[in-house]
């Protein structure tokens, strides 16, 4: 399982703060660095807009 951040992202930084592996890349819409992501789901649980989905 892997995760993707959709266009619903508001770049609030909540997912970045929640990620234990520093796998979130900042931008207008945040992205997930697949090489760093441990697929723990911490970002999914914390995202206030539901912008992070499983692929």
C-alpha positions as CSV (number, residue, x, y, z in Angstrom):
1,X,0.0,0.0,0.0
2,X,1.2,3.5,-0.7
3,X,-0.2,7.0,-0.2
4,X,-0.8,10.0,-2.4
5,X,-1.8,13.5,-1.6
6,X,-4.6,14.8,-3.7
7,X,-5.6,18.3,-4.9
8,X,-7.7,18.7,-1.7
9,X,-4.4,19.5,0.1
10,X,-4.4,22.9,1.6
11,X,-0.7,22.8,2.4
12,X,-1.4,23.3,6.1
13,X,1.6,21.2,7.3
14,X,-0.3,18.9,9.6
15,X,0.8,15.8,7.7
16,X,4.4,17.0,7.6
17,X,4.4,17.4,11.4
18,X,2.8,14.0,11.9
19,X,5.3,12.1,9.6
20,X,7.9,10.2,11.7
21,X,10.1,9.7,8.6
22,X,10.2,13.3,7.2
23,X,8.6,11.9,4.0
24,X,6.4,14.9,3.2
25,X,7.7,17.4,0.7
26,X,6.3,20.9,1.0
27,X,4.8,22.8,-2.0
28,X,1.5,24.3,-3.1
29,X,0.2,20.8,-2.8
30,X,2.4,18.6,-0.6
31,X,3.8,15.4,-1.9
32,X,5.0,12.1,-0.3
33,X,8.5,10.9,-0.9
34,X,7.9,7.2,-1.6
35,X,11.5,6.2,-0.7
36,X,11.1,7.7,2.8
37,X,7.5,6.7,3.5
38,X,7.1,3.8,5.9
39,X,3.4,3.6,5.0
40,X,2.5,4.0,8.7
41,X,-0.6,6.1,8.0
42,X,0.2,8.8,10.5
43,X,-0.3,11.5,7.9
44,X,-3.7,10.0,6.8
45,X,-5.0,10.1,10.3
46,X,-4.0,13.8,10.9
47,X,-5.0,15.3,7.5
48,X,-7.9,17.7,8.3
49,X,-9.1,17.7,4.6
50,X,-8.9,14.0,3.9
51,X,-6.4,14.8,1.1
52,X,-4.2,11.7,1.6
53,X,-5.5,8.5,0.0
54,X,-4.2,5.0,-0.5
55,X,-3.1,4.0,-4.0
